[in-house]
Amino acid sequence: MPLTLEQAQTVIAVAHQHAARLGVRITVAVVDEGGLLVALGRMDGAPPISPQIAESKAVGAALWHRDGDALAQVSRDRPAFFNQVDRLVRLPIMPGLGSVLVRRDGGVLGAVGVSGALPEQDKECAEAGLAALS
């Protein structure tokens, strides 16, 4: 069963609540297994560029089946290959902390991308949102 809009909205709401507790403003993007946007939520005061970054983080994770930190490792280890693959998708891929895969029964249903805070905080908010699906 694919990731639903209701599930995506739950992830966003919980990630936003976590960000508020941290005192940061973020944008959360949830994409499906094909990297297509399911839902996006930008907190008041989140940086204006954060929606594009959050979606790019989520798209990269979903299409590569790797969390953001693993994707960043690929970009460091194989930059020429990474740059070519980046040109094949509809959005630039943003590697780095702040994106996590949505998995169920061993399969990838999509990904969550977060932007607006420090990278470690982005990742923490993404993981908090994802935990709401458990």
N, C-alpha and C positions, 0 to 999 in steps of 0.2 A: 504494500500500500504506500503511495507516495506521501510526501510531506504535505500537510494540509495548510490552508490559510490560517485556520484557527491555531494550529500548532506554531506556525511562524509568528503570529501575533503574540502568543504566550511567551515565546523565546524573547521577543523584543521587549515586552513589558517587564519581564524578570531581569533582563540585562539592564534596562533603564533604572529599575529599583536598586540594583546593585551599584550602578554608577552613582546614583544619588547618595547612597551611603558612603561611597568613597569621596564624594564632593567633586565629581567630574561630570562633564557633559559629553555625551557620545551620540553617534549614529550607529544603528544596527541594521545590517542587511541580511536577509535570509534568501538563499537561492536554492533551486531544485538540483537534481543530479546532473542536469544539462547546463547548469550555470545561469539559468534564467531566474530573474527576480520574482520571488513570491511575495515578499513584504519588506518594507523599509520604514524605519522610524528614527527621526532626528529629534533629540531633546532640544528644548529651547536653550539657546546659548551655545550649542555645539558648533564647532568650526564650519564655515560655509562649504569647504571642500570635503568635509567628512563623509557625506553621502556617496560621493564617487569613490573615495578610498575604501570605504566599508564594502561596497559592492564589488570592487576590484579584488579585494582580499578574499571575499567569499567565492567569487567566480574561479579564481586560481585554485583554491582549495578543492572545490567541487570537481573541477575538470581534471586535476592532477591526482585526486584521491590522496591528498597530503595536507596535514595541518600547516598553518602558515610558517612555523619555525622550520619544518622539514622542507617546505618549498623554498625558503630562503637559503637552505643548505644547497639545494640543487642549483639555484641561481649563482651561488659562489663557486661551486665545484665545476659547473658546466655552463659558463655564461653564454657562450655562442649558441649552444643548443637551446638554452632557456630563452634567449632573445628571439630565436626563430619561432619557437612555439608561441611565444607571447604575441607574435604577429598573426597567428592563426585564429585567435578568438576575437569576439566582438568588442571586448573591453581590454585595456591593458591589465596584465596580471600584477598584483601587488603582493610580493612575498614578504613574509615577516610575521611577527607575533600579532595576534588579533583575529585569526581565523581558525575555526575548528570544524571538523566534519560532523555531519549528522549521520549516524549509522543506526541500522536496525537489522538484526539477524545476519550480521556479517556483510551487509550491503551498504552502499553509500546512498543516502536519500537526498543529500545536498550539503550545504555548508552555511555557517554563520560567520559574518565578517563584522568587525567593530573598529571604529576609528573615532578619534577625538581626544583621547587621553594619552598617557605614556603607553608604550607598547605592552608592557607587562600588565597595566590596568586594562587595556583593550582586551587582552587575552583572558584576564580574570572575569571580565564582564561577559565575554562570549561563552566561557565555560559555565558561568552562573546561569545564563539564559538556557543553554543546552541542557543543564541539569534539570530544568523544569519539565523536560519531556520524559524523564525517567519515572 
